Amino acid sequence: MTAKIAMDGIERCCPVCESFEVDRSILTDKFKYGASENAVTLEADVVMFTCKSCGLVYSGEDAEEARMEAVERHMIGVFPQMCEALLEQHRAIDTLFAMLIAKTMNAEQPFYPSESGQPWGAIQLGKAAIEAAGGRI
């Protein structure tokens, strides 16, 4: 379908040749989300435009919004698993800290997590995230 007006009501012309002979179509875009080998493939239906004059194929802001919605749906699906993992890791670190405190209690310089710098900061961030998600330590 050739369209001058996009769904958002803005007149749409080709950004290269400024022609108004632009076709609009819906495409299922498959894209990677995540880091390296752990990335997942997500899908989003995006609006694509094809200029009949110069052949440029492009998308607009609504395509990025559709991709972000796909990411949000994915994250909502893994949220409970992430929360449970965070809680279990937090418990494991608490146990390891308790063991380290016990082992160093009579040492010249006993270990106290609150004086440990970066590890303690990470523990505090984890605790805050668990509580923000509605969990308890």
Beta strands, then each sheet from edge to edge (+ up, - down):
strand 1: 22-33
strand 2: 40-51
strand 3: 57-59
sheet 1: 1+ 2- 3+
end
